[in-house]
Amino acid sequence: MLHLTNGDSAAICLRRIGITGNVIAWRDILHEGPVPPGLALEAMSDVRARFLASTGAGSFPDIRRDFGARDAALRSARQVTLWFEHDLYDQLQLTQILATLATQRETSAELICIGSFPGIEPFHGLGQLTPVQLASLWPVRRRVGADQLGVGARAWKAFCSADPLAVRHFAVTDTSTLPYLRPALERWLEEFPSPPDGLSRTERQILRAVAAGNPTFDAIFRANQEQESAPFMGDTTVQLRIDAMTNARNPLLTRDPITLTSAGTRVLSGEVDARQLNGIDRWLGGVHLKG
């Protein structure tokens, strides 16, 4: 039995409850960086490992080796249990795994996916649960059927598409068999920059947090999390966004203390579009925004 989950906190807790089988954390922050179309799992891992290495998450050989072991475990498994939650980080990982499982019908899968837990408020994820609480989810696991595999595969194809409208078109179809998928994808669509400021929702939230008098990373991170109904970004990802606005051709933020520059103030007010000031070179799934 193979158990797949989102990250190390949940994986450590799963190992503590004494379940039988191998536990692997999927780890990839798929909402950041290139996820180009038409790639099988192993080829996608090459792309993703290079991107993650470029962010300072580790060396390419180390990340690629970890991904290789992860991918091989999924390819060889005959029974898989998927432990995930409701946010964008998890739902993208889940769709990638379901899309892979859709091509290997000899593997049977079960799913545990929750958006809340009694007594945990606010609920952010499996990593908040004690081993006893996590073990209580085991009896409510459900078999993954053709419906879930189909929706997951279609969602993954849309997310990897170079067409910026693909996810929007997918999100209006019936996704009820994966109840947390649509709201997660709708949140992801808000990461596309929009007028009049040319910012993504996360960039806008960060600039607003700074404008409200939060001069440190910790304060900005907390303020950003508080704006999310289902927080999906870790501290590393938020730091990447801050760094991008600090290191831009026309910086929107200063360092230590973190404050708005004059350009940042103008962008946040909608006086100027950040894309006009600094251009853009960013991947959102399979869409490469450049100009």
N, C-alpha and C positions, 0 to 999 in steps of 0.2 A: 504494500500500500504506500502510495506517495501522497503527502500532504503539502499543498501549495498555499502560501499566504502572502500578505503584502510586504512585510518587512521584518526586521530582526526582533523587535519587541514581541510581536505576536508569535514568531517562530520559537523564541526562547520559552514563552509561556506554554506553547503547545507541547514542547518536549517535556516540560515539567509535569504535565498531566498524565504521562505514561501511555500515550496512545501508541499503537503498533505501526511501525513504518518509518519512512524517511521524511523529514520535515525540511522544506526548502523555502526561503524567502525570495519572492520574484524581484523585488528591489527597484526596478526601473521606473524613473520619473517620466513616463511617456508623454505627459502634457508639455514637456520641454524638449526642444531639439527635433531633428529630422526623424520622421517615421514614413519613409517614402513608399509608394505603392509597388505592388507586385513582388514582394520579397517573402520567401519562406522564413520560418523562424530563425534558422541558423544564419542566413544572410542578413536578416534584420539585426541580429545580435552583433554582427560586425559593425554595422552603422551605429548602433546605439553605444557600443563600448567605446568607439572613437569619440563620439560626442561627450559621453560622460567623462572620459579622460581629459577632454579639452576644458571641462569645467573645474578640474582639480579634484574630482571624486576618487582618483586613484590612477595607477598606470594602466595603459591600454592592455598590456599582457595579463595583468592581474584581473582586470574586469572581464576581459574576453575569456579567460580561463574559468572564472566563476560562471559566466553566462553559458559557456560550453557544457559545464557539468550540469547546470540547471536544465538546459535544453535536452541533453542526453537522458536525464532522469525522466522528463516528460515523455520523450519519444519511446522509451523502453517500458514505461509503466503500463500495467494492465488494469489497475484500479487507482483512481485519483479522487481525493477529497479536496475541495476548494474552499478555503476559509477567507472570506472577504467582507468588506463593509460598503457603505453607501456612497462614499465621496468619489470625486473624479479620479484621484490617484488610483484607487482600487478598481473602479469600474473599467478604466482603460486596460489595466492589467488583466482583469477578468475577460474582457472581450478578446484580447490577444490569445489567451489560453484557450478559450472556447473555439476561436477560429482555428487554432492548431488541432484541437480535439476533433473538430468537424472533419478533418482529413485523415484521422486514424480511428476508424470506427471500432477497431478491436479493443479500444480502451474504454472502460466504463467509468463514469464520473458521478460524484455526488457533490452537492453545493450547500454550504452554509453561508448566508449573506444577510447581514442585519444592519438596520439603521438606528436601532435603539436597544437599550438593555435596562430592565427594571432596577431602579435605584441609582443609575448612572446618569447624571444630568449636569452639564450637557454631555451627551454621548458623542465622542469624536472617533472612536475606533476600538478594535479588538485589543490593542495594547493597553487599554485602561482596565481590562478585566483581570481578575485574579485567576489562578489555575482552576479553582473550583467553579467560578462563573463560566470560564471558557469551556470546561468539561460539560457543563449543563447544556451546551448547544449541540453536542454530539447526537443526542437522540432525535433532534428535529431536522437533521440533514435530509435533503431531498435529492432524488435521482435526477441527473441532468438528462433531459430528453432531447428529441429532435428539434422541438420548438426553441429551447434555449440555445442549442448549438447553431440553429439557423439565424436567430436574432443576433447572437454574438458574432458570427461570421460576417453578417451584413454590416453590423456596426463597425467592425474592424476595417472592412473594406472601405466604408465611407470615411472613416477617420484617416486612413492612409491615402485617400484620393487627393490628387492635385487640384481638384475642383473645390473651391472654397464653399460652394453651396451643397456639397454632397452630404455633409452631416446635417445641415438644416433640413434637407429633403428627407433624410432617414428619420429624423427625430419626430416627424409627423406620422410615421407609420406605427403599427401596433407593436409596442415593446413591453407589453404588460407581463410577459413571461419573465422579464428581468426588470422588476419594478423600480429600481434605482437608476437605471441606465439613462432614461430621458432627461431627468433633472441634472444629472452629471454632465451630459453632453450639452445641454442648454447653458450650463455654467461655462463650459469650455468655449462655446461660441462667443462669449463675452470677452474672451482674450484677444479676439481680433480688434485691431485699433479702429476707432470710430471718430468721426468729427463731433464737435469742432476742435477738440484738443489733440486728436490723433493718438490717444492713449488706449491701452487695454484696461479692463476693469481693475486688474491688480495694480498696474502702474498708477492709476488714478487714486486708488485707495491708499497707496503708499504716499503719494504727494499730499493727499488730504491729511493723512496722519502727521506728516511733518509740519504742514501748515497749522495744524492744531496745537503745535508745541511739543511734539515728541522728538527729541534730538538724539536718541540712542537707538541702536538696532533693536534691543529688547523691547523698548516701548513701541517702536514701529511694528515689530512682528506681532505683538499682542493686539495692537489696534487693527492690524490687517485681519488677523484671525477672527476678531469680534465682528467683522463685517460679513463673515461667511456663515451661511446656515449649515454647510457641511465642509469645514476646513480641509483642504487637501494639500496645502503647501507646507513643507518643512522649513526649518530655518535656513538651510543651504540654498533652497530655491528662492526664498525671499531675498537673501543676500545677493544672489545673481542678478535679480531685478534691480536692486539698489545700485549695485556696481555698474550695471549697464547705463543707468541714468547719471551716475557720477562721472563715468569715463566717456560719455558721449562727446561728439564734436563740439556741441554747445551744451555743457553740463546743465542738468536740471536740478542737481543736488550737490551740496558740498560735503566734505568729510569732517567728522570729529570736531565739533558737533555737526550732526546732519541737519542742514537747513536748506530751504529753497534758494536757488539762485534767482537772479532777475528773469532769466529765461524760463526757469521752472514756474515762477509766479505767473508769467504771461501765458504759458501753456495751460496751467491749471485753471486760469480764468477763462480759457477758450479764446483768448486774443490771437493766438498763433497755434498752428498744428505742429506737434512734435515731429511728424514725418517731414515737414518742410524744413524744420531746423536741422535735423540730424539724419535724415534718410531712414531707411529701415532694411535690415538684413536678418530675418528671423523665420524660423520654421514653426508652423503650427500643424502638427500631424504631418500630412503629406503636402501641405501647402507651403511653398517657399515665398515669403513676402520679401521683396527686394526692390530697392529703388531709392 
